[in-house]
Amino acid sequence: MYNRKQNVIKMAHQLFIEKGYQATSIQDILDYSGISKGTFYNYFSSKNELLIGIYKTIYKQLEKDRNDLLIGRNPADIDIFIKQLELQMISNRKNKLIALYEEVLASNDADLKQYVQNARLKSLHWYFNRFIDIFGEEKKPYLLDCAIMFQGIIQHNLQYNRMANESGEKISRVVGYSVARLVKLVEEVAESGNQLHEPNLIEKWLPSCRKNDNGFKNQLLQLTGAIRKAVTKNLQDESEKEKHLELVDFIQEELLHRNTPRKYLIESALSTLKASSIWKIDNSQLETLIEDYFKQLEEIESN
């Protein structure tokens, strides 16, 4: 069923690109996908829900691709951020997201407009967190303002560069130019000490998540503490011991202090820990706790 549903999403996306969202009817989707109306409504309650399914599929793949670039690399490396941005812009172009956004915003559908608004806030959230990685906690008071401005800078630079070059803009050049402006922008704003938006506003604009639940926090601290003890007691090699303690610290830091914990990196850290001789059956509780955490996040995002 999952594969058939994903095929409908893929086929409908192609139709929306070719004909436009508004001009594509449910019957067009049925004919193009080769499914019945009953099957369609088993998967989606409406064409709107199908469009949201398309967005979610694209964002999920983009998140994985961006996180893959971070594995084994320093998050503060601005060159990695540039590559992540290029991936994002290529994905937007390939999937015609801007054209779909414009159709949604021109419609009168409140639910779709709200979904697109939330998607933009999540993108802003990602910029904000990456800026903390790159520019440091000391500049955090100014980084939401910088993220808001950068979101506009990159969007409009791509738009007008595309208009100026009918054969298509060179994404790498536009991204590199925009990031160079960003570096100067952050320096100037931080030096001025002038803040327009409090960083904690981004949390108010987006749904809360389970990391604010004291029960979850206490469980996490208890389980990571037990693993630290096991590492210290059972691993004799100092470099291995240090490596494993760093992995435990990383998992705890991501889940408790990062606004958007990076699931793929946490799973990678867990996989390394599980391969170790110190991993015992009791420690599988940590894996279960984290799985439940991300399931709850997914439920929040699907509402």
Buried (B, 14 or more C-beta within 10 A) or exposed (E): EEEEBEEBBEBBBBBBBEEBBEEBEBEBBBEBBEBEEEBBEEBBEBBBBBBBBBBBBBBEEBBEBBBEBBEEEEBEBBEBBBBBBBBBBBBBBEBBBBBBBEBBEEEEBEEBBEBBEBBEBBBBBBBBBBBBBBBEEEBBBBBBBBBBBBBEBBBEBBEEBBEEEEEEBEBBEBBBBBBEBBEEBBEEBBEEEEBEBEBEEBBEEBEEBBBEEEEBBEBBEEBBEBBBEBBEEEBEEEEBBEBBBEBBEBBBEBBBEBBBBBBBBBBBBBEEBEEBEBBEEEBEEBBEBBEEBBEBBEEEBEE
